[in-house]
């Protein structure tokens, strides 16, 4: 493979891996994230008026 091919491959794989690491870090390190997690029964859609 040529030098240009290696460069494009390393940049693309590196950027996708970096983006994955950044998103995992954001999900794990977000303070108070447990208060924003809702289950199916916690969400009130106001579909039925009782």
PDB file of N, H, CA, C and O in Angstrom:
ATOM      1  N   UNK A   1       0.858  -1.166   0.000  1.00  0.00           N
ATOM      2  CA  UNK A   1       0.000   0.000   0.000  1.00  0.00           C
ATOM      3  C   UNK A   1       0.904   1.228   0.000  1.00  0.00           C
ATOM      4  O   UNK A   1       2.001   1.209   0.558  1.00  0.00           O
ATOM      5  N   UNK A   2       0.437   2.266  -0.618  1.00  0.00           N
ATOM      6  H   UNK A   2      -0.454   2.282  -1.071  1.00  0.00           H
ATOM      7  CA  UNK A   2       1.241   3.476  -0.717  1.00  0.00           C
ATOM      8  C   UNK A   2       1.179   4.260   0.594  1.00  0.00           C
ATOM      9  O   UNK A   2       0.383   3.954   1.483  1.00  0.00           O
ATOM     10  N   UNK A   3       2.023   5.260   0.690  1.00  0.00           N
ATOM     11  H   UNK A   3       2.669   5.509  -0.032  1.00  0.00           H
ATOM     12  CA  UNK A   3       2.051   6.104   1.884  1.00  0.00           C
ATOM     13  C   UNK A   3       0.726   6.842   2.055  1.00  0.00           C
ATOM     14  O   UNK A   3       0.237   6.982   3.176  1.00  0.00           O
ATOM     15  N   UNK A   4       0.145   7.314   0.960  1.00  0.00           N
ATOM     16  H   UNK A   4       0.542   7.200   0.049  1.00  0.00           H
ATOM     17  CA  UNK A   4      -1.151   7.999   1.037  1.00  0.00           C
ATOM     18  C   UNK A   4      -2.251   7.085   1.538  1.00  0.00           C
ATOM     19  O   UNK A   4      -3.118   7.509   2.303  1.00  0.00           O
ATOM     20  N   UNK A   5      -2.221   5.828   1.109  1.00  0.00           N
ATOM     21  H   UNK A   5      -1.517   5.483   0.488  1.00  0.00           H
ATOM     22  CA  UNK A   5      -3.220   4.871   1.592  1.00  0.00           C
ATOM     23  C   UNK A   5      -3.095   4.617   3.079  1.00  0.00           C
ATOM     24  O   UNK A   5      -4.096   4.570   3.795  1.00  0.00           O
ATOM     25  N   UNK A   6      -1.856   4.452   3.547  1.00  0.00           N
ATOM     26  H   UNK A   6      -1.043   4.490   2.966  1.00  0.00           H
ATOM     27  CA  UNK A   6      -1.627   4.263   4.982  1.00  0.00           C
ATOM     28  C   UNK A   6      -2.075   5.493   5.765  1.00  0.00           C
ATOM     29  O   UNK A   6      -2.666   5.367   6.838  1.00  0.00           O
ATOM     30  N   UNK A   7      -1.801   6.659   5.243  1.00  0.00           N
ATOM     31  H   UNK A   7      -1.322   6.762   4.371  1.00  0.00           H
ATOM     32  CA  UNK A   7      -2.168   7.890   5.937  1.00  0.00           C
ATOM     33  C   UNK A   7      -3.682   8.023   6.056  1.00  0.00           C
ATOM     34  O   UNK A   7      -4.196   8.351   7.126  1.00  0.00           O
ATOM     35  N   UNK A   8      -4.389   7.773   4.977  1.00  0.00           N
ATOM     36  H   UNK A   8      -3.972   7.507   4.108  1.00  0.00           H
ATOM     37  CA  UNK A   8      -5.849   7.858   5.009  1.00  0.00           C
ATOM     38  C   UNK A   8      -6.428   6.804   5.946  1.00  0.00           C
ATOM     39  O   UNK A   8      -7.358   7.095   6.698  1.00  0.00           O
ATOM     40  N   UNK A   9      -5.897   5.594   5.913  1.00  0.00           N
ATOM     41  H   UNK A   9      -5.141   5.358   5.302  1.00  0.00           H
ATOM     42  CA  UNK A   9      -6.404   4.532   6.776  1.00  0.00           C
ATOM     43  C   UNK A   9      -6.154   4.859   8.247  1.00  0.00           C
ATOM     44  O   UNK A   9      -7.047   4.682   9.076  1.00  0.00           O
ATOM     45  N   UNK A  10      -4.967   5.327   8.578  1.00  0.00           N
ATOM     46  H   UNK A  10      -4.242   5.471   7.904  1.00  0.00           H
ATOM     47  CA  UNK A  10      -4.652   5.649   9.973  1.00  0.00           C
ATOM     48  C   UNK A  10      -5.500   6.812  10.468  1.00  0.00           C
ATOM     49  O   UNK A  10      -5.976   6.786  11.603  1.00  0.00           O
ATOM     50  N   UNK A  11      -5.696   7.828   9.640  1.00  0.00           N
ATOM     51  H   UNK A  11      -5.309   7.849   8.718  1.00  0.00           H
ATOM     52  CA  UNK A  11      -6.524   8.965  10.048  1.00  0.00           C
ATOM     53  C   UNK A  11      -7.987   8.570  10.227  1.00  0.00           C
ATOM     54  O   UNK A  11      -8.628   9.012  11.180  1.00  0.00           O
ATOM     55  N   UNK A  12      -8.516   7.760   9.345  1.00  0.00           N
ATOM     56  H   UNK A  12      -7.995   7.401   8.571  1.00  0.00           H
ATOM     57  CA  UNK A  12      -9.927   7.390   9.462  1.00  0.00           C
ATOM     58  C   UNK A  12     -10.171   6.454  10.646  1.00  0.00           C
ATOM     59  O   UNK A  12     -11.113   6.657  11.412  1.00  0.00           O
ATOM     60  N   UNK A  13      -9.337   5.440  10.799  1.00  0.00           N
ATOM     61  H   UNK A  13      -8.572   5.275  10.177  1.00  0.00           H
ATOM     62  CA  UNK A  13      -9.502   4.519  11.925  1.00  0.00           C
ATOM     63  C   UNK A  13      -9.234   5.241  13.241  1.00  0.00           C
ATOM     64  O   UNK A  13      -9.926   5.007  14.232  1.00  0.00           O
ATOM     65  N   UNK A  14      -8.248   6.103  13.252  1.00  0.00           N
ATOM     66  H   UNK A  14      -7.686   6.293  12.447  1.00  0.00           H
ATOM     67  CA  UNK A  14      -7.940   6.864  14.463  1.00  0.00           C
ATOM     68  C   UNK A  14      -9.054   7.815  14.858  1.00  0.00           C
ATOM     69  O   UNK A  14      -9.355   7.961  16.042  1.00  0.00           O
ATOM     70  N   UNK A  15      -9.671   8.467  13.871  1.00  0.00           N
ATOM     71  H   UNK A  15      -9.426   8.348  12.909  1.00  0.00           H
ATOM     72  CA  UNK A  15     -10.745   9.399  14.205  1.00  0.00           C
ATOM     73  C   UNK A  15     -11.987   8.662  14.711  1.00  0.00           C
ATOM     74  O   UNK A  15     -12.641   9.140  15.638  1.00  0.00           O
ATOM     75  N   UNK A  16     -12.322   7.529  14.133  1.00  0.00           N
ATOM     76  H   UNK A  16     -11.791   7.141  13.380  1.00  0.00           H
ATOM     77  CA  UNK A  16     -13.474   6.764  14.604  1.00  0.00           C
ATOM     78  C   UNK A  16     -13.209   6.204  16.000  1.00  0.00           C
ATOM     79  O   UNK A  16     -14.100   6.209  16.849  1.00  0.00           O
ATOM     80  N   UNK A  17     -11.995   5.723  16.238  1.00  0.00           N
ATOM     81  H   UNK A  17     -11.272   5.718  15.547  1.00  0.00           H
ATOM     82  CA  UNK A  17     -11.643   5.214  17.564  1.00  0.00           C
ATOM     83  C   UNK A  17     -11.644   6.331  18.598  1.00  0.00           C
ATOM     84  O   UNK A  17     -12.100   6.135  19.725  1.00  0.00           O
ATOM     85  N   UNK A  18     -11.140   7.492  18.226  1.00  0.00           N
ATOM     86  H   UNK A  18     -10.769   7.651  17.311  1.00  0.00           H
ATOM     87  CA  UNK A  18     -11.161   8.643  19.134  1.00  0.00           C
ATOM     88  C   UNK A  18     -12.570   9.095  19.459  1.00  0.00           C
ATOM     89  O   UNK A  18     -12.868   9.434  20.604  1.00  0.00           O
ATOM     90  N   UNK A  19     -13.440   9.103  18.458  1.00  0.00           N
ATOM     91  H   UNK A  19     -13.198   8.829  17.527  1.00  0.00           H
ATOM     92  CA  UNK A  19     -14.827   9.484  18.693  1.00  0.00           C
ATOM     93  C   UNK A  19     -15.525   8.485  19.612  1.00  0.00           C
ATOM     94  O   UNK A  19     -16.293   8.881  20.489  1.00  0.00           O
ATOM     95  N   UNK A  20     -15.265   7.202  19.417  1.00  0.00           N
ATOM     96  H   UNK A  20     -14.641   6.880  18.705  1.00  0.00           H
ATOM     97  CA  UNK A  20     -15.834   6.180  20.292  1.00  0.00           C
ATOM     98  C   UNK A  20     -15.349   6.346  21.724  1.00  0.00           C
ATOM     99  O   UNK A  20     -16.145   6.267  22.660  1.00  0.00           O
ATOM    100  N   UNK A  21     -14.059   6.575  21.905  1.00  0.00           N
ATOM    101  H   UNK A  21     -13.412   6.639  21.145  1.00  0.00           H
ATOM    102  CA  UNK A  21     -13.503   6.768  23.254  1.00  0.00           C
ATOM    103  C   UNK A  21     -14.084   8.010  23.909  1.00  0.00           C
ATOM    104  O   UNK A  21     -14.381   7.995  25.103  1.00  0.00           O
ATOM    105  N   UNK A  22     -14.251   9.090  23.145  1.00  0.00           N
ATOM    106  H   UNK A  22     -14.010   9.103  22.174  1.00  0.00           H
ATOM    107  CA  UNK A  22     -14.804  10.330  23.699  1.00  0.00           C
ATOM    108  C   UNK A  22     -16.258  10.142  24.134  1.00  0.00           C
ATOM    109  O   UNK A  22     -16.650  10.627  25.196  1.00  0.00           O
ATOM    110  N   UNK A  23     -17.062   9.445  23.326  1.00  0.00           N
ATOM    111  H   UNK A  23     -16.743   9.051  22.464  1.00  0.00           H
ATOM    112  CA  UNK A  23     -18.452   9.247  23.699  1.00  0.00           C
ATOM    113  C   UNK A  23     -18.596   8.331  24.906  1.00  0.00           C
ATOM    114  O   UNK A  23     -19.450   8.564  25.761  1.00  0.00           O
ATOM    115  N   UNK A  24     -17.773   7.295  24.985  1.00  0.00           N
ATOM    116  H   UNK A  24     -17.079   7.105  24.291  1.00  0.00           H
ATOM    117  CA  UNK A  24     -17.813   6.423  26.158  1.00  0.00           C
ATOM    118  C   UNK A  24     -17.391   7.195  27.399  1.00  0.00           C
ATOM    119  O   UNK A  24     -17.990   7.031  28.462  1.00  0.00           O
ATOM    120  N   UNK A  25     -16.381   8.024  27.281  1.00  0.00           N
ATOM    121  H   UNK A  25     -15.895   8.158  26.417  1.00  0.00           H
ATOM    122  CA  UNK A  25     -15.932   8.849  28.405  1.00  0.00           C
ATOM    123  C   UNK A  25     -17.030   9.807  28.846  1.00  0.00           C
ATOM    124  O   UNK A  25     -17.241   9.989  30.045  1.00  0.00           O
ATOM    125  N   UNK A  26     -17.731  10.419  27.904  1.00  0.00           N
ATOM    126  H   UNK A  26     -17.560  10.272  26.930  1.00  0.00           H
ATOM    127  CA  UNK A  26     -18.810  11.346  28.249  1.00  0.00           C
ATOM    128  C   UNK A  26     -19.957  10.627  28.962  1.00  0.00           C
ATOM    129  O   UNK A  26     -20.538  11.165  29.905  1.00  0.00           O
ATOM    130  N   UNK A  27     -20.278   9.434  28.522  1.00  0.00           N
ATOM    131  H   UNK A  27     -19.807   8.997  27.757  1.00  0.00           H
ATOM    132  CA  UNK A  27     -21.378   8.683  29.137  1.00  0.00           C
ATOM    133  C   UNK A  27     -21.009   8.264  30.551  1.00  0.00           C
ATOM    134  O   UNK A  27     -21.838   8.345  31.457  1.00  0.00           O
ATOM    135  N   UNK A  28     -19.787   7.822  30.747  1.00  0.00           N
ATOM    136  H   UNK A  28     -19.114   7.756  30.010  1.00  0.00           H
ATOM    137  CA  UNK A  28     -19.374   7.328  32.059  1.00  0.00           C
ATOM    138  C   UNK A  28     -19.165   8.467  33.046  1.00  0.00           C
ATOM    139  O   UNK A  28     -19.523   8.331  34.216  1.00  0.00           O
ATOM    140  N   UNK A  29     -18.606   9.568  32.616  1.00  0.00           N
ATOM    141  H   UNK A  29     -18.316   9.678  31.665  1.00  0.00           H
ATOM    142  CA  UNK A  29     -18.203  10.644  33.523  1.00  0.00           C
ATOM    143  C   UNK A  29     -19.218  11.752  33.708  1.00  0.00           C
ATOM    144  O   UNK A  29     -18.915  12.725  34.398  1.00  0.00           O
ATOM    145  N   UNK A  30     -20.410  11.662  33.128  1.00  0.00           N
ATOM    146  H   UNK A  30     -20.657  10.871  32.567  1.00  0.00           H
ATOM    147  CA  UNK A  30     -21.409  12.708  33.279  1.00  0.00           C
ATOM    148  C   UNK A  30     -21.988  12.657  34.686  1.00  0.00           C
ATOM    149  O   UNK A  30     -22.579  11.646  35.068  1.00  0.00           O
ATOM    150  N   UNK A  31     -21.831  13.732  35.470  1.00  0.00           N
ATOM    151  H   UNK A  31     -21.351  14.553  35.160  1.00  0.00           H
ATOM    152  CA  UNK A  31     -22.374  13.715  36.829  1.00  0.00           C
ATOM    153  C   UNK A  31     -23.898  13.826  36.808  1.00  0.00           C
ATOM    154  O   UNK A  31     -24.465  14.571  36.009  1.00  0.00           O
ATOM    155  N   UNK A  32     -24.539  13.091  37.675  1.00  0.00           N
ATOM    156  H   UNK A  32     -24.079  12.486  38.324  1.00  0.00           H
ATOM    157  CA  UNK A  32     -25.986  13.125  37.793  1.00  0.00           C
ATOM    158  C   UNK A  32     -26.715  12.459  36.649  1.00  0.00           C
ATOM    159  O   UNK A  32     -27.892  12.746  36.430  1.00  0.00           O
ATOM    160  N   UNK A  33     -26.067  11.589  35.919  1.00  0.00           N
ATOM    161  H   UNK A  33     -25.111  11.355  36.096  1.00  0.00           H
ATOM    162  CA  UNK A  33     -26.708  10.949  34.772  1.00  0.00           C
ATOM    163  C   UNK A  33     -27.791   9.966  35.200  1.00  0.00           C
ATOM    164  O   UNK A  33     -28.697   9.673  34.420  1.00  0.00           O
ATOM    165  N   UNK A  34     -27.713   9.455  36.417  1.00  0.00           N
ATOM    166  H   UNK A  34     -26.977   9.693  37.051  1.00  0.00           H
ATOM    167  CA  UNK A  34     -28.706   8.479  36.863  1.00  0.00           C
ATOM    168  C   UNK A  34     -30.073   9.123  37.053  1.00  0.00           C
ATOM    169  O   UNK A  34     -31.084   8.424  36.987  1.00  0.00           O
ATOM    170  N   UNK A  35     -30.140  10.435  37.287  1.00  0.00           N
ATOM    171  H   UNK A  35     -29.318  11.003  37.340  1.00  0.00           H
ATOM    172  CA  UNK A  35     -31.432  11.099  37.425  1.00  0.00           C
ATOM    173  C   UNK A  35     -32.121  11.269  36.083  1.00  0.00           C
ATOM    174  O   UNK A  35     -33.330  11.499  36.041  1.00  0.00           O
ATOM    175  N   UNK A  36     -31.389  11.163  34.993  1.00  0.00           N
ATOM    176  H   UNK A  36     -30.407  10.976  35.027  1.00  0.00           H
ATOM    177  CA  UNK A  36     -31.958  11.359  33.664  1.00  0.00           C
ATOM    178  C   UNK A  36     -32.343  10.043  32.997  1.00  0.00           C
ATOM    179  O   UNK A  36     -32.861  10.047  31.880  1.00  0.00           O
ATOM    180  N   UNK A  37     -32.099   8.930  33.660  1.00  0.00           N
ATOM    181  H   UNK A  37     -31.678   8.928  34.567  1.00  0.00           H
ATOM    182  CA  UNK A  37     -32.445   7.636  33.099  1.00  0.00           C
ATOM    183  C   UNK A  37     -33.883   7.312  33.496  1.00  0.00           C
ATOM    184  O   UNK A  37     -34.219   7.296  34.680  1.00  0.00           O
ATOM    185  N   UNK A  38     -34.719   7.056  32.508  1.00  0.00           N
ATOM    186  H   UNK A  38     -34.445   7.069  31.546  1.00  0.00           H
ATOM    187  CA  UNK A  38     -36.119   6.763  32.761  1.00  0.00           C
ATOM    188  C   UNK A  38     -36.468   5.406  32.182  1.00  0.00           C
ATOM    189  O   UNK A  38     -35.998   5.019  31.112  1.00  0.00           O
ATOM    190  N   UNK A  39     -37.293   4.706  32.912  1.00  0.00           N
ATOM    191  H   UNK A  39     -37.674   5.021  33.781  1.00  0.00           H
ATOM    192  CA  UNK A  39     -37.803   3.440  32.414  1.00  0.00           C
ATOM    193  C   UNK A  39     -39.079   3.660  31.625  1.00  0.00           C
ATOM    194  O   UNK A  39     -39.572   4.783  31.519  1.00  0.00           O
ATOM    195  N   UNK A  40     -39.599   2.599  31.082  1.00  0.00           N
ATOM    196  H   UNK A  40     -39.198   1.687  31.168  1.00  0.00           H
ATOM    197  CA  UNK A  40     -40.798   2.702  30.265  1.00  0.00           C
ATOM    198  C   UNK A  40     -41.997   3.169  31.077  1.00  0.00           C
ATOM    199  O   UNK A  40     -42.855   3.883  30.559  1.00  0.00           O
ATOM    200  N   UNK A  41     -42.063   2.776  32.337  1.00  0.00           N
ATOM    201  H   UNK A  41     -41.366   2.197  32.758  1.00  0.00           H
ATOM    202  CA  UNK A  41     -43.214   3.132  33.164  1.00  0.00           C
ATOM    203  C   UNK A  41     -43.083   4.520  33.792  1.00  0.00           C
ATOM    204  O   UNK A  41     -44.069   5.045  34.309  1.00  0.00           O
ATOM    205  N   UNK A  42     -41.902   5.126  33.762  1.00  0.00           N
ATOM    206  H   UNK A  42     -41.101   4.700  33.342  1.00  0.00           H
ATOM    207  CA  UNK A  42     -41.703   6.440  34.365  1.00  0.00           C
ATOM    208  C   UNK A  42     -42.154   7.582  33.468  1.00  0.00           C
ATOM    209  O   UNK A  42     -42.333   8.700  33.952  1.00  0.00           O
ATOM    210  N   UNK A  43     -42.340   7.340  32.197  1.00  0.00           N
ATOM    211  H   UNK A  43     -42.195   6.432  31.804  1.00  0.00           H
ATOM    212  CA  UNK A  43     -42.640   8.396  31.253  1.00  0.00           C
ATOM    213  C   UNK A  43     -44.156   8.554  31.147  1.00  0.00           C
ATOM    214  O   UNK A  43     -44.868   7.599  30.835  1.00  0.00           O
ATOM    215  N   UNK A  44     -44.638   9.759  31.409  1.00  0.00           N
ATOM    216  H   UNK A  44     -44.060  10.534  31.663  1.00  0.00           H
ATOM    217  CA  UNK A  44     -46.079  10.041  31.312  1.00  0.00           C
ATOM    218  C   UNK A  44     -46.334  10.757  29.990  1.00  0.00           C
ATOM    219  O   UNK A  44     -45.921  11.904  29.815  1.00  0.00           O
ATOM    220  N   UNK A  45     -47.006  10.094  29.068  1.00  0.00           N
ATOM    221  H   UNK A  45     -47.341   9.162  29.210  1.00  0.00           H
ATOM    222  CA  UNK A  45     -47.263  10.684  27.755  1.00  0.00           C
ATOM    223  C   UNK A  45     -48.587  11.419  27.692  1.00  0.00           C
ATOM    224  O   UNK A  45     -48.885  12.035  26.669  1.00  0.00           O
ATOM    225  N   UNK A  46     -49.384  11.381  28.731  1.00  0.00           N
ATOM    226  H   UNK A  46     -49.142  10.881  29.562  1.00  0.00           H
ATOM    227  CA  UNK A  46     -50.700  12.024  28.802  1.00  0.00           C
ATOM    228  C   UNK A  46     -51.611  11.582  27.666  1.00  0.00           C
ATOM    229  O   UNK A  46     -52.396  12.382  27.155  1.00  0.00           O
ATOM    230  N   UNK A  47     -51.514  10.309  27.263  1.00  0.00           N
ATOM    231  H   UNK A  47     -50.877   9.660  27.678  1.00  0.00           H
ATOM    232  CA  UNK A  47     -52.359   9.798  26.179  1.00  0.00           C
ATOM    233  C   UNK A  47     -53.808   9.580  26.637  1.00  0.00           C
ATOM    234  O   UNK A  47     -54.750   9.788  25.871  1.00  0.00           O
ATOM    235  N   UNK A  48     -53.966   9.164  27.878  1.00  0.00           N
ATOM    236  H   UNK A  48     -53.201   8.995  28.500  1.00  0.00           H
ATOM    237  CA  UNK A  48     -55.300   8.872  28.390  1.00  0.00           C
ATOM    238  C   UNK A  48     -55.618   9.845  29.509  1.00  0.00           C
ATOM    239  O   UNK A  48     -54.846   9.980  30.459  1.00  0.00           O
ATOM    240  N   UNK A  49     -56.737  10.514  29.402  1.00  0.00           N
ATOM    241  H   UNK A  49     -57.364  10.404  28.631  1.00  0.00           H
ATOM    242  CA  UNK A  49     -57.181  11.396  30.472  1.00  0.00           C
ATOM    243  C   UNK A  49     -58.097  10.604  31.405  1.00  0.00           C
ATOM    244  O   UNK A  49     -59.190  10.194  31.015  1.00  0.00           O
ATOM    245  N   UNK A  50     -57.644  10.397  32.627  1.00  0.00           N
ATOM    246  H   UNK A  50     -56.756  10.730  32.943  1.00  0.00           H
ATOM    247  CA  UNK A  50     -58.456   9.634  33.588  1.00  0.00           C
ATOM    248  C   UNK A  50     -58.887  10.512  34.709  1.00  0.00           C
ATOM    249  O   UNK A  50     -59.579  10.057  35.620  1.00  0.00           O
TER     250      UNK A  50
END
